[in-house]
């Protein structure tokens, strides 16, 4: 079965909540990038044990975000294969739905926890490149005053990053890179609000 090329958009809050956990985000992301894969493949890519990924895989299958994609021989047995419902999976925010808003706050925390875990793990590796044009490890935060034109430019860059990630394929001299972006308006306390 060919992989869908269009992003899969989740609108059901029950399914969104499945992604409010760093482990499931990492597992789903691994399946998105690997295509057809087994629990053992996912465990190897994420650095988690097979037994720890199984319950998360089951939840992702039940939510329809991972699809059982046949089996393959693995020694004297066959192992189940999975693939993500799409290479890119998004959620749709609905500011009028309190559960949807709560999910997006929880999702943001899960993404940040996952990125912190991966950054800490990478920072302890001797082969990282923290500087220069081939920098592969970076963590930073910057506050800026932006007008509508500047914000639109920032969003064009973010969209381009997502396009590059979505269109990536494995190959010689390529390495996996986890990229995360968080933007948030800074809500300053106004003296008139006190």
ZIQUILIN-V312469 format. One record per pair of residues at least 12 apart in sequence whose ideal C-beta (glycine too) atoms are under 6 Angstrom apart, sorted by the first residue. I is the first residue (numbers start at 0). J is the second residue. Records with the same first field share a line. If there is no record, write none. Layout:
I = J + J
//
This chain:
2 = 86
3 = 85
6 = 85 + 87 + 89
7 = 84 + 85 + 88
8 = 89 + 91
9 = 90
10 = 91
12 = 98 + 99 + 102
14 = 62
15 = 90 + 102
16 = 102
17 = 58 + 62
19 = 105 + 106 + 109
20 = 109
21 = 109 + 112 + 113
22 = 55
23 = 55
24 = 109 + 113
25 = 45 + 113
26 = 41 + 52 + 55
27 = 59 + 64
29 = 41 + 44 + 45
30 = 65 + 81 + 83
31 = 83 + 86
34 = 82
35 = 68 + 80 + 82
37 = 78 + 80
38 = 52 + 53 + 56
64 = 84
65 = 81
66 = 82 + 84
68 = 80 + 81 + 82
86 = 165
87 = 165
110 = 179
114 = 179
117 = 177
118 = 138
121 = 136
135 = 176
157 = 180
//
